[in-house]
Each structure stands twice: as C-alpha cells, then as structure tokens.
C-alpha cells in the first residue's frame, strides 16, 4: 500500500512539474502579432470562426488543428474542390461533418468579397495571403473588416515560399493557440532545409525550365511558367537556375517552345493535379494518385511536337510534382525532391517520400494516405 501510494504521488508530481512546459506553449491572449505583410494585428481571444481567402491553407491548418483542420473554418475559397478533387476528397472523407459546413465564397485575388456572407458568418479572424494586400486595400475590404472589429492576418507561402512557409506556420500557431504543433513542423522543416542547403552548397546550378499547370489546357498547349515567385523560387531553393526568371518580365506567363529549346534546360519540370477542365491531360499528382496514369500523362506531354528537341527531354531529365505544393507550407517536399533530382550524389541520403510520410502520419490527422507528389518520366 505504501509503495502504491508512493508511485501515485510520484506520478502526480511528475504531471504537475510537466505542466509549465505545456502551458509555455499556450498563447496568452490578447496577443499582438506582426504578420507577413509587416502589419501589427491584435488578436483578443483564441479564434473559433475563421475565414480563409485561399483554401490551400487547409494544408497549414492540417498541421495545427490536427484533430480537425476544418473545425474553425466558416467561410472560405475552396480552391481544392475546384482544382484538385482527390485532394479535397481526402479531407472530406476524414472530416465529413466539418467539411460540409463552410460556405465556399470563391474569394477572388482582385478583391472580390461578399461582405454580407462574411458578416453573416460572424468570424473572429480572416486569413489572407500577402499577395492580395493591395487588391484588398483598393477594394476597401481591409477597412470594412477593421470597422467590424474582425482582425485580418496576412501570411505567405508563394512569393518567398522557402522563407515564409515556416514564418506563416509560426504566425498561425501563435494566433490559433497551436504553438506546440507549429514548433513541431517548423523544427522539422528547418532541419530538412538545412540538410538540403548544406548538401548543395557551392555546387553548379543546372538550368531548369518549370512548366506550371502542365496539360491543364490540353495536350497541345505550351508553356506556362513562373518567374521569380512560386515554383521559380522553389527551383532556386533546390539548387537550380530557374529559366522562367530570365524569360519573363512578369511573375508568370507563357513562353514559346522555341525559346525553351534555345535556353537548353538541363531539367524539365512540370506540375500537375487532377484538374477538372475537360481538355486537361495533366499528370494527376496528389492524393489517391495512380502512378501509371501519371506516367502516361507525363509521356504524352513530353511527346508534344518539337519537345524532342529540348535538351532535358533528350537526356531523360523530365520530372513532375504535385501542383498544390507551390502554394503550400508542405513545400519542403518539393525542395527536397528537386534538389535530389538536380544533385543526386550530394542528396543521395535524403528520402523525400519518407519525409512526406512523416508529415502525413506524424504531423497531421490525415494518416497513411496514398499519395504521389513527385515522379520522373522513365526514359524508356
């Protein structure tokens, strides 16, 4: 009896002394944060009703609200449902009740906002991407939300994806009272990013052309790419020289096949997802993906007229990635995958797919989902 009491007392004491570490990770409201647009924002209490301007931030919420990433969302722009049906289906299947509740407002990047729907939803937080700051200011959306007492927090995982992904997770971790979960992912991300940076430091950068949304407009279209943003930044973070940065005078745009051939890329990258467009022949990377279907689509795109004259196609260096990664804080997978493609010897100890599995099974509630986020086109 004495021995049992002693063990119980020790267990209680251990729990008590462990409490400060737990509470150290809790947000103390009200809290003032600086968002990714450099704005000071006060959050008076833990947000329970959220508006999402970009539905792909569901990937971030999956890291933070692991029990149910949709539990706080009341209004959003469900981009996944319209551009990645299988990705959305994975969340719907796991959390069917909460997935059915949010209003899909189709929040536009040009400041189109249905303020009546937002007001009716009674949100206590709006999360938007810093890329739309000017448009929202011009449309007086920020001013209107401020007058209603609704705080707006701006994040970024696109303009400077390899830098701001972790900053955005940290910011939302603090805002949403999920600092411990945020730290788990930030530590993971920074550790793996350092491994990549150390491995590729000082190595020659291969020339890379990245065709974003490959095959979305049909089998004949070529070629939409990103400049010094989005996939372009991720290519650079992976130790490549993004040709789109030199080819474009804007963030994104189309380039001719002739200009690609003339640039002599060492690697040809393409991004795809299960696009709903009737003409789409995009490789359907992502959740519940079919490897044979992905390989068939990539082969079809690489066989477009004139593509045999591209240096990377000739040498068999054609790769594909899940399109949603360009706007997701899970972009560490894309960085690892491309770095391993560009610098295989330096990166031979890195296993991007194993690291992706860690994210899915250890840092979200999605579990052991069947996913294919990257693939190389078999030269055969």
C-alpha positions as CSV (number, residue, x, y, z in Angstrom):
1,X,0.0,0.0,0.0
2,X,2.8,2.4,0.9
3,X,4.6,1.5,-2.3
4,X,1.5,2.1,-4.4
5,X,0.9,5.5,-2.7
6,X,4.5,6.5,-3.4
7,X,4.1,5.6,-7.0
8,X,0.9,7.6,-7.3
9,X,2.4,10.6,-5.6
10,X,5.4,10.4,-7.9
11,X,3.1,10.2,-10.9
12,X,1.1,13.2,-9.7
13,X,4.3,15.2,-9.0
14,X,5.7,14.4,-12.4
15,X,2.4,15.6,-14.1
16,X,2.5,18.8,-12.1
17,X,6.1,19.6,-12.9
18,X,5.3,18.8,-16.6
19,X,2.5,21.4,-16.7
20,X,4.7,24.5,-17.1
21,X,6.2,23.1,-20.3
22,X,2.7,22.5,-21.7
23,X,1.4,25.9,-20.7
24,X,4.6,27.5,-22.0
25,X,3.3,26.6,-25.5
26,X,-0.1,28.2,-25.0
27,X,-0.9,31.6,-26.4
28,X,-1.6,34.3,-23.8
29,X,-4.5,36.5,-25.2
30,X,-4.8,39.2,-26.1
31,X,-1.8,39.0,-28.3
32,X,-0.3,41.3,-30.9
33,X,1.5,39.8,-33.8
34,X,3.3,41.1,-36.9
35,X,2.0,39.4,-40.0
36,X,3.9,38.6,-43.2
37,X,2.9,41.9,-44.7
38,X,4.5,43.7,-41.8
39,X,1.2,44.7,-40.2
40,X,0.6,44.8,-36.4
41,X,-2.5,42.8,-35.6
42,X,-4.2,42.3,-32.2
43,X,-6.0,39.0,-31.6
44,X,-8.2,39.5,-28.5
45,X,-9.0,35.8,-27.9
46,X,-8.5,32.4,-29.5
47,X,-10.2,32.4,-32.9
48,X,-13.0,30.0,-33.2
49,X,-14.6,31.1,-36.5
50,X,-12.2,31.7,-39.4
51,X,-12.5,33.0,-43.0
52,X,-9.8,31.6,-45.4
53,X,-9.1,33.6,-48.6
54,X,-7.1,30.7,-50.1
55,X,-8.4,27.2,-49.4
56,X,-5.0,25.7,-49.9
57,X,-4.2,26.9,-46.4
58,X,-6.1,23.8,-45.3
59,X,-2.6,22.1,-45.6
60,X,-1.4,24.5,-42.9
61,X,-4.5,24.0,-40.7
62,X,-3.9,20.2,-41.0
63,X,-0.6,20.7,-39.2
64,X,-2.1,22.9,-36.5
65,X,-5.6,21.7,-35.9
66,X,-4.7,18.0,-36.3
67,X,-7.9,16.7,-34.8
68,X,-10.0,18.6,-37.4
69,X,-8.4,21.2,-39.7
70,X,-11.9,22.4,-40.8
71,X,-13.4,22.8,-37.4
72,X,-12.9,26.6,-37.2
73,X,-13.5,27.4,-40.9
74,X,-16.9,29.1,-41.5
75,X,-16.3,30.8,-44.9
76,X,-13.5,30.1,-47.4
77,X,-12.4,29.8,-51.0
78,X,-12.3,26.1,-51.5
79,X,-9.8,26.0,-54.3
80,X,-9.1,22.3,-53.7
81,X,-12.7,21.3,-54.6
82,X,-12.4,23.0,-58.0
83,X,-8.8,22.2,-58.9
84,X,-7.9,19.1,-57.0
85,X,-11.0,16.9,-56.5
86,X,-9.0,14.0,-55.0
87,X,-7.1,16.2,-52.6
88,X,-10.4,17.7,-51.3
89,X,-11.9,14.2,-51.2
90,X,-9.2,13.1,-48.7
91,X,-10.2,15.8,-46.3
92,X,-13.9,15.3,-46.9
93,X,-13.6,11.6,-46.1
94,X,-11.6,12.2,-42.9
95,X,-13.8,15.0,-41.6
96,X,-17.2,14.8,-43.4
97,X,-19.2,16.8,-40.9
98,X,-17.0,19.8,-40.7
99,X,-16.1,19.7,-44.4
100,X,-19.8,20.2,-45.2
101,X,-20.2,23.3,-43.0
102,X,-18.1,26.2,-44.5
103,X,-19.5,28.5,-47.1
104,X,-17.5,28.5,-50.4
105,X,-17.3,32.1,-51.2
106,X,-14.9,31.9,-54.2
107,X,-12.8,34.7,-52.6
108,X,-11.0,36.5,-55.6
109,X,-7.5,37.8,-55.7
110,X,-8.8,41.0,-57.2
111,X,-10.6,42.0,-54.1
112,X,-14.0,40.4,-54.9
113,X,-15.5,39.7,-51.5
114,X,-19.1,39.2,-50.5
115,X,-19.1,41.1,-47.2
116,X,-22.6,40.1,-46.4
117,X,-21.6,36.4,-46.3
118,X,-18.6,37.2,-44.1
119,X,-20.6,39.3,-41.7
120,X,-23.3,36.7,-41.5
121,X,-20.7,34.1,-40.6
122,X,-19.6,36.2,-37.6
123,X,-15.9,35.4,-38.0
124,X,-13.3,36.3,-35.4
125,X,-10.3,36.0,-37.8
126,X,-9.7,36.4,-41.6
127,X,-6.6,34.8,-43.0
128,X,-5.4,36.1,-46.4
129,X,-2.2,35.9,-48.5
130,X,0.1,38.9,-48.6
131,X,-0.1,38.8,-52.4
132,X,-3.6,40.2,-52.3
133,X,-2.9,43.1,-49.8
134,X,-3.1,45.8,-52.4
135,X,-6.2,44.5,-54.0
136,X,-8.0,44.3,-50.7
137,X,-6.9,47.8,-49.8
138,X,-8.1,49.1,-53.1
139,X,-11.5,47.4,-52.7
140,X,-11.7,48.8,-49.1
141,X,-12.1,45.2,-47.7
142,X,-9.5,45.7,-45.0
143,X,-11.1,48.9,-43.9
144,X,-14.5,47.3,-43.8
145,X,-13.3,44.4,-41.7
146,X,-11.5,46.7,-39.4
147,X,-14.7,48.7,-38.8
148,X,-16.4,45.4,-37.9
149,X,-13.7,44.5,-35.4
150,X,-12.5,41.5,-37.4
151,X,-8.7,41.0,-37.4
152,X,-7.0,40.2,-40.7
153,X,-3.7,38.2,-40.6
154,X,-1.6,38.0,-43.8
155,X,0.6,35.0,-44.5
156,X,2.7,33.9,-47.4
157,X,3.8,30.6,-48.9
158,X,4.1,31.7,-52.5
159,X,6.1,34.9,-53.0
160,X,9.0,33.7,-50.8
161,X,8.0,30.1,-50.2
162,X,11.3,28.7,-48.9
163,X,11.5,31.6,-46.3
164,X,7.9,32.4,-45.4
165,X,6.4,28.9,-45.2
166,X,7.8,28.4,-41.7
167,X,7.1,32.0,-40.7
168,X,3.5,31.6,-41.7
169,X,3.2,28.3,-39.6
170,X,4.8,30.1,-36.6
171,X,2.4,33.0,-37.0
172,X,-0.7,31.0,-37.2
173,X,0.5,28.7,-34.5
174,X,0.6,31.7,-32.2
175,X,-2.7,33.2,-33.4
176,X,-4.6,29.9,-33.1
177,X,-3.1,28.8,-29.8
178,X,-1.3,25.9,-31.5
179,X,2.3,26.9,-30.8
180,X,3.5,23.4,-29.9
181,X,2.2,21.9,-33.1
182,X,3.7,24.8,-35.1
183,X,7.1,24.2,-33.5
184,X,7.0,20.5,-34.4
185,X,6.7,21.3,-38.1
186,X,9.0,24.3,-38.1
187,X,11.7,22.3,-36.4
188,X,11.2,19.5,-39.0
189,X,11.2,21.9,-41.9
190,X,14.3,23.9,-40.9
191,X,16.2,20.7,-40.1
192,X,15.5,19.3,-43.5
193,X,16.0,22.6,-45.3
194,X,19.5,22.8,-43.6
195,X,20.3,19.3,-44.9
196,X,19.5,20.4,-48.4
197,X,21.4,23.7,-48.2
198,X,24.5,22.0,-46.7
199,X,24.4,19.3,-49.4
200,X,24.1,21.6,-52.4
201,X,26.3,24.5,-51.2
202,X,28.8,25.5,-53.8
203,X,27.5,23.1,-56.5
204,X,26.9,24.3,-60.0
205,X,23.3,25.2,-60.6
206,X,21.7,23.3,-63.5
207,X,19.3,25.2,-65.8
208,X,15.7,24.3,-65.1
209,X,12.5,25.1,-67.0
210,X,9.4,24.6,-65.0
211,X,6.1,24.2,-66.8
212,X,3.4,25.0,-64.2
213,X,-0.1,23.6,-64.8
214,X,1.2,21.3,-67.4
215,X,-1.5,19.8,-69.6
216,X,-4.3,21.8,-68.0
217,X,-5.3,23.5,-71.3
218,X,-4.9,20.3,-73.3
219,X,-2.2,18.2,-75.0
220,X,-1.1,20.9,-77.5
221,X,-0.6,23.9,-75.3
222,X,2.9,25.1,-74.3
223,X,4.1,26.6,-72.0
224,X,3.1,28.5,-68.9
225,X,5.8,29.1,-66.3
226,X,6.7,31.1,-63.2
227,X,9.4,33.8,-62.8
228,X,10.9,34.9,-59.5
229,X,8.0,33.7,-57.5
230,X,6.1,30.4,-56.8
231,X,7.8,27.5,-58.5
232,X,10.6,29.7,-59.6
233,X,11.6,30.4,-56.0
234,X,11.3,26.8,-55.1
235,X,13.6,25.8,-58.0
236,X,16.2,28.3,-56.7
237,X,15.9,26.9,-53.2
238,X,16.6,23.5,-54.6
239,X,19.9,24.4,-56.2
240,X,18.6,25.1,-59.7
241,X,18.7,28.1,-62.1
242,X,15.1,28.9,-62.9
243,X,14.9,29.9,-66.6
244,X,11.5,31.4,-66.2
245,X,13.1,34.2,-64.2
246,X,15.0,35.3,-67.2
247,X,12.3,34.6,-69.8
248,X,9.5,36.6,-68.2
249,X,9.0,40.3,-67.4
250,X,6.2,39.4,-65.1
251,X,5.5,37.0,-62.2
252,X,4.0,34.4,-64.5
253,X,3.4,34.0,-68.2
254,X,3.6,31.9,-71.4
255,X,6.8,31.3,-73.3
256,X,7.3,29.7,-76.7
257,X,8.7,26.2,-77.3
258,X,11.4,27.8,-79.5
259,X,12.6,29.9,-76.5
260,X,12.7,26.8,-74.3
261,X,14.7,24.8,-76.9
262,X,17.1,27.8,-77.3
263,X,17.6,28.0,-73.5
264,X,18.9,24.4,-73.4
265,X,17.5,23.4,-69.9
266,X,19.3,20.6,-68.1
267,X,16.0,19.7,-66.4
268,X,12.4,20.0,-67.5
269,X,9.9,20.1,-64.6
270,X,6.1,20.0,-64.8
271,X,3.4,20.4,-62.2
272,X,0.0,18.7,-62.3
273,X,-3.0,17.8,-60.3
274,X,-6.5,16.3,-61.1
275,X,-7.8,19.4,-62.9
276,X,-11.5,19.4,-63.7
277,X,-11.0,21.1,-67.1
278,X,-12.5,18.8,-69.8
279,X,-9.4,19.3,-72.0
280,X,-6.9,18.6,-69.3
281,X,-4.3,15.9,-69.7
282,X,-2.3,16.9,-66.6
283,X,-0.4,14.3,-64.6
284,X,-2.7,13.8,-61.6
285,X,-0.3,14.1,-58.8
286,X,-1.6,14.2,-55.2
287,X,-3.9,12.1,-53.1
288,X,-5.2,8.7,-54.2
289,X,-3.0,9.0,-57.2
290,X,-2.4,6.4,-60.0
291,X,1.3,6.1,-60.9
292,X,0.6,4.5,-64.3
293,X,-1.8,7.4,-65.1
294,X,0.7,10.0,-64.1
295,X,3.5,8.4,-66.2
296,X,1.1,8.2,-69.2
297,X,0.2,11.9,-68.9
298,X,3.9,12.9,-68.5
299,X,4.9,10.8,-71.5
300,X,2.2,12.4,-73.6
301,X,3.2,15.9,-72.6
302,X,6.9,15.2,-73.2
303,X,6.0,13.9,-76.7
304,X,4.3,17.1,-77.8
305,X,5.5,18.3,-81.3
306,X,9.0,19.7,-81.0
307,X,9.7,18.6,-77.4
308,X,12.2,16.0,-78.6
309,X,14.5,19.0,-79.4
310,X,14.6,20.2,-75.8
311,X,17.9,19.3,-74.1
312,X,16.4,18.0,-70.9
313,X,13.9,15.7,-72.8
314,X,16.8,14.3,-74.9
315,X,18.8,13.5,-71.8
316,X,15.8,12.0,-70.0
317,X,15.6,14.6,-67.3
318,X,11.9,15.2,-67.2
319,X,10.2,15.3,-63.7
320,X,6.8,16.2,-62.3
321,X,5.5,17.5,-59.0
322,X,2.1,17.9,-57.2
323,X,1.0,21.4,-58.3
324,X,-0.6,22.4,-55.0
325,X,2.9,22.4,-53.4
326,X,3.8,25.7,-54.9
327,X,1.2,27.3,-52.5
328,X,1.6,25.0,-49.6
329,X,3.8,25.1,-46.5
330,X,4.4,21.4,-47.3
331,X,6.8,22.7,-50.0
332,X,9.8,21.2,-48.2
333,X,8.9,18.0,-50.2
334,X,9.3,19.9,-53.5
335,X,12.6,21.4,-52.3
336,X,14.0,18.0,-51.3
337,X,12.6,16.3,-54.4
338,X,14.1,18.8,-56.9
339,X,17.4,19.1,-55.0
340,X,17.7,15.3,-55.2
341,X,16.9,15.4,-59.0
342,X,19.4,18.2,-59.7
343,X,22.2,16.9,-57.4
344,X,21.7,13.1,-56.9
345,X,25.1,12.3,-55.5
346,X,25.0,15.2,-52.9
347,X,21.4,14.3,-51.9
348,X,21.6,10.5,-52.0
349,X,21.0,10.2,-48.3
350,X,17.7,12.2,-48.5
351,X,14.4,10.4,-49.0
352,X,11.7,13.0,-49.9
353,X,8.9,10.4,-49.9
354,X,9.8,9.1,-46.4
355,X,9.8,12.7,-45.2
356,X,6.4,13.3,-46.7
357,X,5.1,10.2,-45.0
358,X,6.4,11.6,-41.7
359,X,4.4,14.8,-42.3
360,X,1.2,12.9,-43.1
361,X,1.4,10.4,-40.3
362,X,3.1,12.3,-37.5
363,X,2.1,15.9,-38.0
364,X,-1.4,15.7,-39.4
365,X,-4.6,13.7,-38.8
366,X,-4.7,12.5,-42.4
367,X,-2.8,9.3,-41.5
368,X,-1.3,6.9,-44.0
369,X,-2.9,8.4,-47.2
370,X,-1.9,7.0,-50.6
371,X,-0.1,9.9,-52.2
372,X,2.2,10.5,-55.1
373,X,3.7,14.0,-55.0
374,X,6.7,13.6,-57.4
375,X,7.8,11.3,-60.3
376,X,10.5,11.1,-63.0
377,X,9.5,10.2,-66.5
378,X,11.0,6.9,-67.5
379,X,13.3,7.4,-70.5
380,X,12.3,4.1,-71.9
